């Protein structure tokens, strides 16, 4: 089996080769698919990464969530392997932060730890249908969500980011849902982890 690093590098290379128009259309389809789901409709808080480079774009999700009156928070790196979420009122509240990734400005108020009314939208490099994910190697989401089973966790991915098997460890945060431009994968219900 390939290592996490090999899978990450391979999938990120494939993802980077998706054309801009195709990426934009796929991101639009992913956004529309997400906002139709009850777990999105029922969420009062949306904790969402601010998309960077060739990730699935989150601008539409952030704008639609704010339009619907949901409280939207984005992550800011606050230390080694540590991040916190801060509420934003618009994309204008985001500034280039760690590694140039958009982060909430210093005027944004800290969001509480996510609860059952919170949908956390996970980024990542690769995913399998059981919800196992390979992030970018920093462990930020694994650390932030460690032991938190109260919130709903959904990952956004282009179809090419879904692989047969991701090597997962006990501390790795799993997605309950994966939304691609082709389908909604209900990980925990349809593809329970087999050990």
Number of C-alpha atoms within 10 A of each C-alpha: 8 10 9 19 13 11 21 22 14 14 18 19 12 11 21 13 10 15 10 11 9 10 20 15 12 21 24 19 16 26 23 15 17 21 14 10 11 9 16 20 14 13 19 17 24 24 23 22 24 24 15 12 8 15 20 26 22 21 18 14 22 25 15 15 20 18 11 10 10 18 19 24 28 27 24 23 17 11 9 9 14 16 17 18 25 22 22 23 15 15 16 9 17 20 14 11 13 11 7 9 17 20 25 27 17 12 10 17 13 17 18 11 14 20 16 14 16 23 24 25 21 21 23 19 24 29 29 22 23 24 28 21 30 24 21 16 12 11 17 19 21 17 15 17 19 12 10 14 12 14 17 21 21 26 22 27 25 22 17 15 22 19 14 9 17 22 15 15 9 6 12 18 25 25 26 20 24 29 20 24 21 12 13 16 21 18 20 15 11 10 14 13 12 5 3
